[in-house]
Amino acid sequence: MTQLTDPTRTGAAESALTPAATRRAPLAHRRGWARRPGWLGLGVAMAIALLAGGLSGSDASAACNPDPPADDDVVTCDGSDSTGYDGSGATRLDITNSGVTALDESDVALDSAIRVGDDNTVDFDADVTIAVTEDDGFGIRGDDRNDVDVAGTIDVDAANGVGIRVGNDGTVDNTGDITITTNANGGVGIEGGNDNDLTNGATGTITINATGGIAILGANDNIATNDGTITLDADDTRAISIGRNTTGILPNGAVNSGDMIINGARSYGLEAGDDSGIANLGDITLSGDETRGISAGSRTDFTRAANLTHSAGHTIDVLGDDAFGIKAGDQWIMGQIDAVSGEFDFDDSGAGTRNFGSINVSGERSFGLFVGDETNSAGNNNSFVLNDGTIDVTGTDSTGISLGGNDLLPRLEFDDPDRIFQFDLTNSGTITGDDDAGPLVEFRAFVSGYENRFLNQSSGELLADLTNQGMTNRAIAVRGSAGDDYVLNVGTIQGDIEFGAGDDRYLQTPAATLTATSRLYGGAGTDELVLDVNSGSLASFDVSALDEFESIRILGGSTGWELTNASGFSGVTTIDLNGRLEAPTPLLLGGDLMNEGAIDGDIDFGAGDDLYTHTRTATLTGTLFGGAGVDELVLDTNDGSLTSFDVSALDGFESIRIRQGATGWELTNASGFSGVTTVEAGARLQAPTPMTLGGDLVVDSAGTVEVTLDDTGPPITVLGDADFAGTLVLNRGSNLTGSPTPYRVIQVNGLVTGTFDVFDAPSVGRFTFTESYDAMGLLVLFEDTGFAGVAQGQNRRAIARHLDAIDAAGGASPDLENMIRDLTASTGNLNGAYDTLSPEAYDAQTTLLVEGGRRVAQLLFDRPRECEPGRLDPWTSKTDPLPCHARRWAPWVATVGAFRSREKFAGHPRYDAQLGGAVLGVDARPIAGLDLTFALASQRGKVDVARAGESTLTLVDLAAHAAWTQGPVRVQGAFSWGHGFHDDRRIQQFQESASTVNATGTDDHESDRILLAAEVGALFDIGPLGVEPLIGFDWSWVSQDTIRESQAGGLGLRVGSRDDAVGSVNAGIRLSTFYEHHRYLGQNLEWMDGIWRPTVDLRWRQLLGDNERDIDARLVGSPDTAAGFTIQGKEDTGGFEVGAGLSFVPENANRLEIELRYEAFVSSHTLAQDLVARLTFGF
């Protein structure tokens, strides 16, 4: 903030000139420069000599000499002069007087007693008397950069007359007496253009007796100061009135360091336009009605420092009715807009209007401070106030401070580290009101989504007279708006707080005082009392002060709060995390209670249906008395660590309800609770140690009960009834052993209804848990069921039965026997071991064999049709037919890349495969309409199967293709024979047995594949596009050798030879077009000229035949007497195919054809992608 530094004008350190925000129209009585066009030419000065003793009125003429002057002359005036002095033709004059001098401007030609141009000095002492007798006349009138000091007397006795008038960049200092007489309506004592220093000095007096008169008037960027006395005895007058701050360069503004006496109605002491600051370092008395001590425009530019300050040790007395001590427009806030975020960065308190002195309001319906333009219907006034002084309101229905709304302060969240801790109003002083006063503080407006805030500091006092408490508009400390309001009390408040509509909050700190009979009225909306962090001595709040409040929130602190007289409060009391509610004597609470912190003492809920909510962060020391009605404990959401609640703290409660949370709750000492315990949807009740419920147990269909079963007795005993549903999670205790006799898991003494929908028990080696129900609850049988009994899924059970057969037959290889023995003793989940022993990795290779042949066939099918002779370019208006490129012989070469990923699903492992290779071919057209192709392909890649590792595959294909085209119809067929070379590697690594198994089985096997494929399409032209419905078919016969893994000992697999038949059908549509390009995109891109043929495909492919293929296998080390096993591989049965291709025949090398193509197959678990690049050379 920028302070005035001139010691002759600064009476308090707080004084400062700061910003404004919204320009208001000039007052009607202000002098506009347009009223005096062209400076009115030369004027006439007339001096009347007043001679004493015997002179009989004869004119005595005294001139200001030299006349006319030259530049840099010293001009001396004495005697009297009625013709006026014109020095406007010269510059740098120094004009003074010698002895008694009387001047006037009665000569209508000059219209000024003294008239000068630029860069002059006028210095008149107390012996000078100047009279302005002509309408629109001037006493002293100068242009720019003039310095005028007058210690004499100036009388303005004509309408719109001006005592002293300067242009721009000048100074005026009046230490004499200026009077605007009753005849001089609209008259001005001192007037300046822009960038002047206009001063009424310490000995100066300016008296306004005419309507519309102004003591000091300035345009823009002036500093206007009163160090003396200004008296306004007429209506609609101004002591100081200046324009706006346009440059941001200080000093500028209106300053009072003397006395201002405002007696006329609708008259103002200090008035400034937009962005101009005002400082009052003196005293202002407002006796007239509708008067203002300080009247400011708005702040529109935050780069221009300005504020409105009433300084310490000084007084504004508001004696008139409907008057204002300080009245300001919008945006009086201190700070600047951040260039990056666009948000407002506050300086200090952010207050642009500050009171450090005294404001006494004794007039009726008057205001100490009124900020915010009341015509702003949006309510975003954004004018902040600091009161560090005193405001005494004794006038009937008068107000201490009245504020508008803001759109800078969103609702303050107490736990948000980035919260904006600013307030519209900060009070560190004292505001008092008598028995007939209106509200001491009021918020008139609001902006939806934002919050009006009032901070009453530790030294702050709001003291309303309570004599007429309860009567309308009486004994009100704070009145809120119809929106969200927030009052933070750190000091003392006496009187009522009326919040009105909106979601309002009142926060009280431990050291604050809300006097005994004061009341808080919430009104409409959800209103909350917040008791602040307290780590000192125990603090107390009388809840009977609340009216229409819905909640109480106690924030953190090691000591906490005591609530008194809370029986009538029917809302919710919440104890925040680390908060504490103390009850040194039993607390009778009328509403519900939510505890996130700590309660120390007994709580009596009294009559009614009450709710106590306990969170995982809460603690409770004492007893909760439910009283009459249905009272319920809610254990709130718990996703953290397991939390317990001591049910013995409940007395007279009818219900316990556990809410959702992945971790849940443990109940202790619950045998004495005879009510109903409910596990809600998504909730979890845990019993890590045996637990007894004295009442009923109800489990929701989406609820969970988790128990640990040992051989010490039932984990849960229910003395009442039980209604089972949802999920039971069973954990094995350390002492639990297999037994042919079931264990009791839940003992129910009453009626048992329903069963658990899901029984979730751990895998413990070859042991299984099997649940059953009887009239007394839930039983579980824990027994050894062999390897097959614990297997999950068809393939795992097949492998497990093979292990059971080996174990029963005996005679296995030593390493296999050791593995089976270790698995028998295992306490882990054996299904991982079964997955490792599975041969399903070899079924993935079968899929790659089929896809490799289909890829070559699709390569032969997926090429754009040649254009017919005479075909025109559909995209241009050319009449020349396209040069078609169907050739009799066309050898070609293509490279292919394939990527396939299948997710894990339904017990089948994930695998990822990549293959790449090349295809050599030759196209032939022996007769029109018939196309033949012969191709040789080679592909090599790898397949990586989860838990099995990586194997390598090499494929070689010989393929033949024929296509017959008749009109729009094309029929294609393909045949291929392929041979595969498989380099098999299968890892066997698991830790489910007592000792880790780590081996790799290897082998090489070969395969053969025959594929037949066909496709039919019909091409139709729709505009420039070719639309071709397609239907296709393929069938593959695959034969693979026997696999016998080596290097894995008895743990290797022997997989029988396999013959599989796999087919598919597809149907879809292809879009294609031709385009002959002849535009150069640049000299280096001339090669792009030629025929371009893009295609886009969309099809559905449905698998036929063996998408679930059998694999027969056995462990190498198994005895011949033990049966082998059969598993099934599985692939998705269908999915979408998407393809896109681009063919290009260069104009300058039209025997070449370059083609790129991408295809993807997408199904529920599979994504396969193919990339093809082909180069054809035609003959």
Summary of the structure (lengths in Angstrom):
residues: 1179
radius of gyration: 49.4
end to end distance: 88.7
largest distance: 160.6
contacts: 4555
relative contact order: 0.04
helix: 7%
strand: 48%
